[in-house]
Amino acid sequence: QVQLVESGGGLVQAGGSLRLSCAASGHTSTILAMSWYRQARGKDRELVATISSGGYTTYADSVKGRFTISRDNAKNTLYLQMIILKPEDTAMYYCAAPRSGYWGQGTQVTVSS
């Protein structure tokens, strides 16, 4: 089993920045690729960014150039650095190892205009 715990969400003004963290514990050696997802109220869940075990990254078009996903394997922590935040980035953000079926509980990001 693996537990994922997100932190770092909050309220920020448009144009601001936040860094989300996701601490993994348990049998973390089983985790390969990890991702950040988000779900805004009334909308479908959206894949934001993915990082492979080797560090290869992919992003949703809506966040390219503004968000950066990274991982510190020694600390078993996944990050999402977010800059130039927009009101449309407001959502609950989840970290996940989706192929393994592990999801965190989420952290709320609210961007005010």
C-alpha positions in Angstrom: 0.0 0.0 0.0 1.0 3.6 -0.7 -0.3 6.7 1.0 -0.2 10.1 -0.8 -0.8 13.3 1.1 -1.0 16.6 -0.7 -0.2 20.0 0.8 0.5 23.6 -0.3 -2.9 24.7 -1.6 -4.5 27.9 -0.7 -5.9 31.2 -1.8 -3.8 33.3 -4.2 -4.5 36.3 -6.4 -4.3 36.0 -10.1 -0.7 36.2 -11.3 0.6 34.6 -8.1 2.3 31.3 -7.5 2.0 28.3 -5.4 3.9 25.1 -4.9 2.0 21.9 -4.2 3.7 18.9 -2.5 2.7 15.3 -2.4 4.4 13.1 0.2 4.4 9.4 -0.5 4.8 6.7 2.1 4.5 3.0 2.2 5.6 0.7 -0.6 6.8 3.6 -2.7 9.2 1.5 -4.7 6.2 0.2 -6.6 5.4 3.7 -7.9 6.5 4.5 -11.5 4.9 7.5 -13.2 3.1 10.1 -11.0 0.7 12.7 -12.0 -1.2 15.8 -10.8 -4.9 16.0 -11.6 -7.4 18.7 -10.9 -11.1 18.9 -10.7 -13.0 22.2 -10.7 -16.5 22.4 -9.3 -19.0 21.0 -11.8 -16.3 19.9 -14.3 -14.6 16.7 -15.2 -11.3 15.7 -13.7 -8.4 16.9 -15.8 -4.9 15.5 -16.1 -2.5 18.4 -15.4 1.0 16.9 -15.6 2.8 13.6 -15.4 6.4 12.7 -14.6 7.9 9.3 -15.4 10.3 7.5 -13.1 13.0 8.7 -15.3 11.9 12.3 -15.1 10.2 12.7 -18.5 7.4 15.2 -18.1 4.2 16.0 -20.0 1.6 18.8 -19.4 -1.9 19.8 -20.3 -1.9 22.6 -22.9 -3.7 24.8 -20.5 -0.7 24.8 -18.1 2.3 24.6 -20.3 4.9 27.2 -19.5 3.3 28.0 -16.2 3.4 24.7 -14.2 6.4 22.5 -13.5 6.1 19.0 -12.2 9.1 17.5 -10.4 9.9 14.7 -8.0 12.5 14.1 -5.3 12.8 10.3 -5.1 15.1 10.5 -2.1 12.3 12.3 -0.2 9.4 10.4 -1.8 7.9 13.7 -2.7 6.1 15.0 -5.8 5.9 18.7 -6.5 3.9 21.0 -8.7 5.2 24.5 -9.1 2.5 26.8 -10.4 3.2 30.4 -11.6 1.1 33.0 -13.3 -2.0 31.5 -11.8 -5.3 32.3 -13.4 -8.9 32.1 -11.9 -9.5 29.1 -14.2 -6.8 27.2 -12.3 -9.2 27.1 -9.3 -9.8 23.5 -8.5 -9.1 20.6 -6.1 -5.6 19.3 -7.0 -4.8 15.6 -6.6 -1.6 13.7 -6.9 -1.8 10.2 -8.1 0.1 7.1 -9.2 -2.8 6.2 -11.5 -1.4 3.0 -12.9 -1.0 1.7 -9.4 -4.4 3.0 -8.3 -3.1 5.4 -5.6 -4.7 8.8 -5.1 -4.3 11.5 -2.5 -7.2 13.3 -0.8 -6.5 16.6 -2.6 -5.6 20.1 -1.8 -7.7 23.1 -2.8 -6.3 25.9 -5.0 -8.4 29.0 -5.3 -7.2 31.9 -7.6 -9.0 35.2 -7.1 -9.3 37.7 -9.9 
